[in-house]
Amino acid sequence: MSDTEPPESTAASLRTPIVAVLGHVDHGKTSLLDKVRGSAVIEGEAGAITQHIGATAVPLDVISQIAGGLVDPDDFDLPGLLFIDTPGHHSFTTLRSRGGALADIAILVVDVNDGFQPQTEEAIEILAQSQTPFIVAANKVDTVPGWNPEENAPIKQSLDRQSDRVRGDVDERLYEIIGQLSDKGFSADMYWRVQDFQNNVGVVPVSAMTGEGVPDLLTVMMGLSQRYMKEEMAIDVAGPGVGTVLEVKEEKGFGTTIDVVLYDGVVREDDTIVVGSSGEPIVTDVRALLKPRPLAEIRTESRFEKVDQLKAASGIKIAAPELDRAMAGAPVRVVRDREIDEVVAEVQDELADIAVDAEEQGLVVKADTLGSLEAMANALGEAEIPIVRAEVGDVAPRDISVAGTAEDPMHEAILAFNVDVLSDARQQAEADDVRIFQSDVIYRLIEEYEEFVEEREQAQQEAVLENITRPSRFQILPDHTFRQNDPAVVGVEILSGTLQNNTNVVAFDGKEPERIGQLKGIQKEGDDVDEARKGDRVSIAIDGPTVGRQIEEGDELWTELHEKHAKILEQELVDDIPPDERDALQMYLDKHRRRDPFWGK
Ligand SMILES: Nc1nc2c(ncn2[C@@H]2O[C@H](COP(=O)(O)OP(=O)(O)OP(=O)(O)O)[C@@H](O)[C@H]2O)c(=O)[nH]1
């Protein structure tokens, strides 16, 4: 070994930290990534930044050039940063590794004009759950009225150029964001005031448009990784590769390929790999390792160029036979000189870790990747919504069959996260009255489902109420006997509740309730009606009694309630009936319970 070679344990065996960008729609995730990549292309020497499949690697020397005086490459021994190209928490959840999140570190983009929005909150929850360290990019500072831009400047230099009013305005917005972070339980501050990034979230004001603050952002990311993650970045560079499937794609000339983020070891052209699938893991031989062809050569046949090996951390496309069943979010492991069975077992274990515990009753959940399925399952678990079946893939007719035969009508629903509904499934859903909720925002799916449950419950209550006899107490008015019997026709006043036609009438003269007869007609002001409410004076026809014998003028009578109905009314519908009816019910129950304390319980 010559003196100039680096010692064994430095950059050679420390991998690049993997960075994900999250945030609410339109807050500038893509623009920020583009800016970082763009600045890297401008600053770096040709070829210094490398385009990976699904990721962009920005090496340390490029970062230090962009960051100007902020980063001294001699202070660092991590090789740079690997940015995942697809922003959003959707790809973040897909990117899982054995221990949880695949991204080692995240940038949460928040628009300074908008502050926290639903997807910001969702992203924060995902970050907290996966315990991923993150910093906040408070984006679009250039839109603060009166902002005086300076392309790609460090943010403090930029802020110094602004008028007091503009600076005050920026501060106000930043403190708003800091306050919102603290509401979420994160102690946060402007990044230059944060000493301990492990326990505090640093907020970096940036503009993805002018590039201001981008040097700071890269510096903080680099510093954070170096300081707190160096140990985790130590890998066996020659060891068998381990990665996660980002996407399963058909590629002309290669068949089905998988885009993989490799986070450990190395993958070689002649490797056997094991890939997680919906069934048994796939064991197959690498046919080609592909990376994007540099832009200058894009005119050639293929967009890809073959490489013979690649080490972590990197993004790579793998072409191999039998990848059709591969699943986004599933693990990929290189076998190398181990037993195939051993590696298959590892992959199965990993899949089992992600598997959602299904219950006997519950909802059908579909998602596009294993990671998002897991995130859905977590969110549903928190909302105490059970899952009967959770799978990766589009909504298919068999999913409708499962949902359509649910015992509980509240479970006749499917939550579809970022997947399509096959057209025959759509038809079947209509026929089976299965509701499908589709969105790429988890909280929205849950919110919509909860609304659906509420609506269904209400409709159910109403239907039940319709079939249930309503309580009423009424009194025969003096001098209002129109007919003695067959049927008896008398004038009554409803004292409380709702008197319905075709119900039985009881009296409580003695201890036992006594059925008097059946109501055969109600007339209000000469018209036949189906029911009468509290306060109404109506004439009624009762089949059974004779006035002067079983009933007298002045008697208080009741609608007879079936014990089962009384129970449902008291236990389930008491909030859905008017107060006077509730009184009638209570008095009715009391009368029965004097005789039998457990009546209607
Ligand atoms: N003025 C200004 N505009 C910005 C900035 N960052 C992003 N924008 C604009 O905001 C809009 C949304 O930016 P995107 O980068 O597409 O946002 P995104 O978060 O990636 O959005 P989705 O990918 O749709 O979730 C675009 O019109 C950008 O040009 C910024 O720093 N300053």
Ligand as a Chemical Component Dictionary entry (heavy atoms), coordinates in Angstrom:
data_LIG
# 
_chem_comp.id                   LIG 
_chem_comp.type                 NON-POLYMER 
_chem_comp.pdbx_formal_charge   0 
_chem_comp.three_letter_code    LIG 
# 
loop_
_chem_comp_atom.comp_id 
_chem_comp_atom.atom_id 
_chem_comp_atom.alt_atom_id 
_chem_comp_atom.type_symbol 
_chem_comp_atom.charge 
_chem_comp_atom.model_Cartn_x 
_chem_comp_atom.model_Cartn_y 
_chem_comp_atom.model_Cartn_z 
_chem_comp_atom.pdbx_ordinal 
LIG N1  N1  N 0 -41.066 31.600 -6.638  1  
LIG C1  C1  C 0 -40.813 30.341 -6.344  2  
LIG N2  N2  N 0 -41.545 29.380 -6.918  3  
LIG C2  C2  C 0 -41.263 28.099 -6.604  4  
LIG C3  C3  C 0 -40.237 27.747 -5.701  5  
LIG N3  N3  N 0 -40.218 26.420 -5.594  6  
LIG C4  C4  C 0 -41.183 25.939 -6.393  7  
LIG N4  N4  N 0 -41.821 26.953 -6.997  8  
LIG C5  C5  C 0 -42.952 26.834 -7.918  9  
LIG O1  O1  O 0 -44.010 26.172 -7.247  10 
LIG C6  C6  C 0 -44.685 25.278 -8.110  11 
LIG C7  C7  C 0 -44.670 23.885 -7.536  12 
LIG O2  O2  O 0 -43.351 23.414 -7.499  13 
LIG P1  P1  P 0 -43.008 21.868 -7.661  14 
LIG O3  O3  O 0 -41.545 21.742 -7.525  15 
LIG O4  O4  O 0 -43.664 21.288 -8.845  16 
LIG O5  O5  O 0 -43.727 21.353 -6.362  17 
LIG P2  P2  P 0 -43.812 19.856 -5.857  18 
LIG O6  O6  O 0 -43.869 19.940 -4.387  19 
LIG O7  O7  O 0 -42.755 19.029 -6.460  20 
LIG O8  O8  O 0 -45.184 19.494 -6.415  21 
LIG P3  P3  P 0 -45.750 18.019 -6.716  22 
LIG O9  O9  O 0 -44.650 17.242 -7.359  23 
LIG O10 O10 O 0 -46.905 18.291 -7.618  24 
LIG O11 O11 O 0 -46.147 17.467 -5.377  25 
LIG C8  C8  C 0 -43.992 25.392 -9.457  26 
LIG O12 O12 O 0 -44.723 26.298 -10.234 27 
LIG C9  C9  C 0 -42.630 25.959 -9.109  28 
LIG O13 O13 O 0 -42.097 26.698 -10.158 29 
LIG C10 C10 C 0 -39.480 28.821 -5.113  30 
LIG O14 O14 O 0 -38.582 28.636 -4.300  31 
LIG N5  N5  N 0 -39.814 30.079 -5.475  32 
# 
loop_
_chem_comp_bond.comp_id 
_chem_comp_bond.atom_id_1 
_chem_comp_bond.atom_id_2 
_chem_comp_bond.value_order 
_chem_comp_bond.pdbx_ordinal 
LIG N1  C1  SING 1  
LIG C1  N2  DOUB 2  
LIG C1  N5  SING 3  
LIG N2  C2  SING 4  
LIG C2  C3  DOUB 5  
LIG C2  N4  SING 6  
LIG C3  N3  SING 7  
LIG C3  C10 SING 8  
LIG N3  C4  DOUB 9  
LIG C4  N4  SING 10 
LIG N4  C5  SING 11 
LIG C5  O1  SING 12 
LIG C5  C9  SING 13 
LIG O1  C6  SING 14 
LIG C6  C7  SING 15 
LIG C6  C8  SING 16 
LIG C7  O2  SING 17 
LIG O2  P1  SING 18 
LIG P1  O3  DOUB 19 
LIG P1  O4  SING 20 
LIG P1  O5  SING 21 
LIG O5  P2  SING 22 
LIG P2  O6  DOUB 23 
LIG P2  O7  SING 24 
LIG P2  O8  SING 25 
LIG O8  P3  SING 26 
LIG P3  O9  DOUB 27 
LIG P3  O10 SING 28 
LIG P3  O11 SING 29 
LIG C8  O12 SING 30 
LIG C8  C9  SING 31 
LIG C9  O13 SING 32 
LIG C10 O14 DOUB 33 
LIG C10 N5  SING 34 
# 
